[in-house]
Amino acid sequence: MSQPQTLFDKLWNSHVVADLPGGGALVAIDRVFLHERTGAAALNSLAEAGRKVADPSRVFAVTDHIVDTRPGRTDKTLMPGGQAFITETRAAAKASGITLFDVNDPDQGIVHVISPELGIVLPGCTLIAPDSHTCTQGAFGALAWGIGSSEAEHAIATGTLRLTKPKSMRVKFTGKLNRAVTPKDMILTLLAQYGAAGGKGHAVEFAGEAVLALDMEGRMTLCNMATEFSAMSGFIAPDNKTVDYLKGRRYAPVGADWQQALASWLVLRSDANAIFDQEIEIDASAITPMVSWGTNPGQTIGIDGVVPHDAEAAPLEYIGLARGQAIKGVPIDAAFIGSCTNSRLSDLRRASAMFKGRKIADGIKAICVPGSSGVKREAEAEGIDLIFKDAGFEWRESGCSMCFYAGGESFAAGSRVISTTNRNFESRQGPNVRTHIASPETVVASAIAGVIADPEELI
């Protein structure tokens, strides 16, 4: 009998082209997704070397990282020199024959939002992009991870990458979530308990009752922050929810190909007796709304918690908190809803439902940035944009926006921001901006209160 395999084993083994001398393997890459910050560099370098894109139908590009999100946007950006990144990527994409979702394309959006929307990511495939949050797409039972520009160039030219196989880890969330608790709180709980380096050297499968209960957008939130756990990738076995989400998407199989795909997708799961290098189990019913207190996502506590008494001095000095201080009630200056973690339609629906005629506190700057042009259209069709605007939020075009400060728009220096982004690094949302990451519900509750607040009190 063959030895039981993990889902990761199955994904890995089905893509190994050759084992290489000295360790490592040559792995087949099914999809490559570029963005305007590094896309032109990879494509132009390839052209200068006299090489071509091996299969243009498998390579996609989008303008999302640098593009302005203000209404009426054009190629011009607030980032000095940013327009050149956009125009050069456009020219390089056209020259190489790959698909580009440009600034005002109806399918434009954050790469990890539009790839699932369009059915570009599929169960069992390998997908890479020069962005660390590519692991978001592992929610579909794919092996997806972030790479550098030179690796992107190699994959575009050869359809392969050289990799060393990481160890396997399974993180099981047992039990059921309480009503104010979200997938964002699940992953922040993992980070708080095991640290930002807890998944280093591993590929992480998320499993358990609470994970299976999540819709696909919730699963994407969970997988999105596997990179904050230092994991190579995070993924979830595909099931009927996965199939229902993908059916009819533009790049999904159709007809006989769809039926053949289903047969291969629904067996993509870890065998019953598969052995993982490490296993973690977390009781989902014990999770509360979470908020970061420091300068990495592992520095996070429950909404009713206090800053650890043994917290390091450096993050406290930057964030402006003290050991033993309660996180709830800390005054904020701004609120942000967006990013590839929490900017999908279900995020915006849940967040908007929190208002119920309420408005944000005086003096709070609040911005909502949909994750894709498609999400924006659907939200506007439901009147969600009006709810946000009536409450005092700015309503933007889609893109990465202030999740990723690149010399363009930012919050005021020294601002304290409650944010749905995935990173609270120093100056992540602008020079000296202090970021607290949390769920959309916690962001809305805090924007209304003017201080970090418990969403349970408004639900």
N, C-alpha and C positions, 0 to 999 in steps of 0.2 A: 504494500500500500504506500501511496505517496504521503510525504509528511504534511500535516496540516499547515496551511499558509495564512498569514495575515492579509488583509486587504492591501497593505503596502507591498508585501511580497508579490502579489498578483499584478499590481500596477507596474512595479519595477521589472519583474521577469518578462512581462509581455512587451517591454520596450527595449530590452538589452539587445543591442546589435552585435556586440563583441565584448568579451572580457579582455582587459588590457594588461600588458606586462607591468609589474610593479604595483598592481592594485588598481581599482577603479574599473569603470566600464564605459563603453560608448553607448549612449542612450538615445533612442529615436525621439524627436520632438515633433509633435503633431501640429501645434499652433504657436505662433509668435505674435505678440501684440506690442507695438511701439507707441511712444507718446512724443510730443513735440520737444520735450526738454532734451532728449538724447537720441530720438529717432533719426534725425538727419545725420548725426555723427556716424551712426552705424551704417546707414545706407550709403552715405558718401564715401566712407572708408572702404566699403566693399567695392564700389565702383572704381575708386582710385587704384585698387589692387587688381583691377581687370576681372573681377568675379561678378557673377550675376546671382539674383535671388533664385534659389533652386526651384521653388514652387510658389509663385506669387499668390496663388489661391489660399495658401495657408498662413499668409502674413498680413497683418492688419495694423493700422495706425490711427491715432486719434489726437486731437488737440484738447488737452484737459488740465495739464499741470500749470501752465503759464497763462493761458487764455483768461481774459478779464471776465468776470461774472456780472458786471453791471449791465442793466438794460440798455439795448441799442449798441452792444459791443461790436467791434470790428477787429481787425488784426492788431490794432494798437493795444498795448498793455501798459500797466503801471510799472512793470519791471523794466528797468533800463536795458535796452537791447532785446527785449522779449519778442518784439515783432519779427526780428530776424529768425528766431527759433521756429516761429510758425510758418513763415514764408519758405524757409529752407526745407522744412519737413514736407510742405506741400509739393515743392518742386521735386524733391528726392522720391517721394511716394509715386508721383506721376511718372517719373523717369524709370522707376523699377517695376511699375505695373501692379503695385499692391493696392489694396482698398484703404482709403483714408476717410474717416469721419471728421470732416473739417469743422471750422468754427461755428458756422450756422447750418450745418447739416442737421436734418430732423432727427438723426440717430446719434448725434454727438452726446458725449457725457463722459464721466469718469470710466476709465478702462474696465475696472472690475464690476461696474454697474452695467455697462452696455454689452459686455461679452455674454453674460447670462441672458440678458434681455433678447439678444439676437440669436441665441443658441449656438454661439461660437464655441463656448466650452461645452463639452459633452462627457458623460460618464466614461471612465476608462482611458481618457486621452491625457497626453502630457501637454501642458501649456506654460509658456514662460513669458515674462515681460520685464523690462528694466525698472521694476518697482517692487519693493519688498512686500507689498500687500497683495501680490498676485495670488498668495495662498487663499484669499477670499474664495476663489473659484473651486477650491477643493470641496466645497459644500455639495458639489454635484458628483462626487465620487471620481474626480479627476486628480491627477498629480500635477499641481500648479505651484510654481515658486518664482521668486524674483532673481534676476541675474544682472550682470553688468553689461555695458555697451559692447565690449569686445566679445563676450559670450553670445550676445544677441547676433552680432555679425557672423560668428561661426555657425550658429544654428540656422540663420537665414541662408547661408551659402551651402551648408551640408545637410541640413535636416537632422543634425545630431549635436550632442554635447558630451564632453567627458565629465563623469561624475564619480565620486566615491559614495558608495551606498551608506546612508545614515542608519542608526539603530531605530528600532520601532518602539512606539509608546502608545498606550491606549489610555484615554481619559474618559471615565464613565461618570455621567451625572445621573444619579439615581433619584427616584421620587419625583414630585411635582413642584413646579415653581409657584410661589405666592403671586397674587394678582399685580402687585406693583413691581415685580422683578422681571427682568428682560434678559435676552441673550448677552447683552453688553455686561450685565451684572454677573452672569455666569463666567465669562472669560476673565473679568476683572477679579473675581473671587479666586480663580485658578492662579492668576498672577500674584495676588496678595499672599496666598498660602505657600506657593512654591518658588516665587521670585521670577524676575525677568529673564534669568538664565536657566530656568528650570527645564526647558525643553531643548537645550543646546545639544547638537549632534543627533537629534531624533527627528523622525517623521511621525506626526501625531494623528492618531485616529480618535475622533470624538464619537462617543457612543453612550448608550443608556436611555432610560425611559424619558428623561427630560429633553434629550437631544432629538429623539424620534418624534416627540410632540411638537417640535418647532416647525413652522412653515419654512419654505426655502429661503426667504429673506432673512429670517432669524438665524438660520444655519450659516448664511453668508457672514453675518455679523460675528458669529462664534469663530469661524475659520479665519476671518480677516485678521484677528489679532494673534494668531499662532506665531507670527513673526515677532511679536512683542514678547513671546515666551521663548524666543531664540530658536524656535523649531525651524527645520528646513521647509516644512509645509504642514498644513492641517487639512484634514479631509473627513468626510462622512460617507458611509456606504449609501449608494442610491437606492431609492424605494419608489413606491407609487406616487408619492408627492413629487419626487424628482421628475418622473415620467410626465405627470400631469403638467408640471411647469414648462417643460421643454416642448411639448407637443405643439406643432404649428409655428414654432419660432423659425425665423428666416433661414438660418443655416442648419437647422435640425434635419435629420433624414426624413424622407417621405416614402409612402407606398411600401413596397417590399423591403426597401432598405430600413424603414422604420421598424418593421416587424423583426427583421434580423438584428437590429440594434437592441431592441428590447430583450431579446433572448440573451444577449451578451451582457447587458447592463445589470439585469436583476440577479445575476449570480456573483456580482462584484461585492463580496462581503467577506469578512474574516471567517475562516472555518472555526467550528465550535471549539476545537482543542488547540487552536493556534497559540503559540507562545510569543509573548511580547518581551522585549528587553526590559521594559518598565511599565507598570500599571499604576494609575492613580484613580481613586474613587472619591467623589464629592457628593454630599447629600444636598440635592437641589432645594429641598424644602427648608433648609437652614440658611439659604442665601437671602440677603437683604439688598436694597438699592446701594450701590457702591459709588464712591467718589475718590479720586486720587488726591493725595495730600502733598506729594513730592514732585520729583522731576523725572521719574520713569514710571511706566504703568504698573510695575510691581509695588510701588509705594502708594497703596490704595487701602481704604478702610470702608466699613459699612457706614451708612448715613448717621447712625447713632454712636459711632465710634469716636475715639480721640487719637490724635497724632501719637504714634508710639513713643514711649518714654525713653527708648534707646535709639531713636531716630538719629541719623547722621546730621551733622551740623550744616554741611554745604547745601543740601536741598532745602533745608528749613530757612537758611539765610536767603536763598533765592525766592522761595515761595512766600516768605513773610509770615510763617506760622511758628508756634512754639510747641515743644514736647508737652503732651498731655492736654493740648487744646482741642476742644470739640470741633468737628468739621461742620456740623450743622449750625447755621447761624452766621457763618463767615460772610461778610459783605462782598458783593461782586460788582463789577463795573460793566460787564458785557456777557452776552450769551450767544452761542453759535450752534446752529444745527446744520450739519452737512458732513462731507467726507465719504470715502468708500465704505466706512463702517456703518453709518446710520443716516443715509440720505435717500433711502428707497421709499416707495409709496406707502408701505405699511408703517414705516417710521413716522412719516409726515401725518398720516391719518391718526396714529396714536397720540402724537404730540399735539395736534390741533384739537383733539377731543378734550384735552386738559383745560382749555381756555374757558369754554362755557360762558362766554361773555366777559371774562376777566381780561385785564390788560396788564402789561408788564409794568414794573415799578418805575417811578420817575428817575430819569438819569441813566437808565440802562440802555446801552447800545446793543441791539439784537438783530441778528442776520440769519436767514434761512436760505440755504443753497441746495436745490434739488440735485440728485446725483446724475441725472441725465435729462436731456430734452424731452424724452418720452415720459419720464416721471413728472416733469414740470407740466406737460400738457394734461396728463391724467389728473394731477392734483388740481389744476385750474378748472378742469371740467367738473370736478366735485366741489368747487368753491373753497378748497383748502387754502388757496392763496389769500382769499379775502379774510379768512379767519386769522391768519398770521398777520396780515397788514392791519386789520382792525385792532389787533392786540398790541401793535406797536413794533412788529418785526419788519425788517426790510425783506423783500422777496426778490430773489436773484435768478439769473440764468445759471445753467448747470456748469460744474467744473470743480476742481480741487479747492479753489478759493483759499481761504485762510487756514485750511488744514496744513498747508505747505507754504510757508513764507519763503519766497525766493527774491526778495528785494522789491516786491510790488506792494499790494495792499496789506495793511496790518491793523491790529488794534493799537490804541495809543500806548506808548511806552509806559510800562509799570502797571497796566491794566490787569485786573483779576477777572479771568474769563471762565465760565462754566461751559463746557464744550462736548459735543458728541464725537470729536475726533479720536484718533487712536493713539496719539502721542502727546505727552505733556513735557517734552524736553524743553530745556531752557531756550527761549526765543523761538520756539516752534511756530507761534502765531504772530511773530513780530518781535523786534528788539525789546528785551526785558519784559515781555508779556508773560504773565503767570497763568498757566492753564490748569484747570481741574477737569479731568475727563469723566464722563458719566453718560447715562442713558438719555434719550430724547425726553422721556417723562421727567427725569430729574432736572434737566436743563430748563424745561418749561416751568416747573414748579419753582425753581430758583429765580428765573427771570421775573415771575409774578411777585415773589416775595422780596426780591432785591438782595437776598442772602441765599446761601446754599441751603436747600430745603428738601424735605422728604416728600416724594410724589404721592405716597400713600395718603397723605392728608388732603389731597385734591381729587383722588380717584373716587 
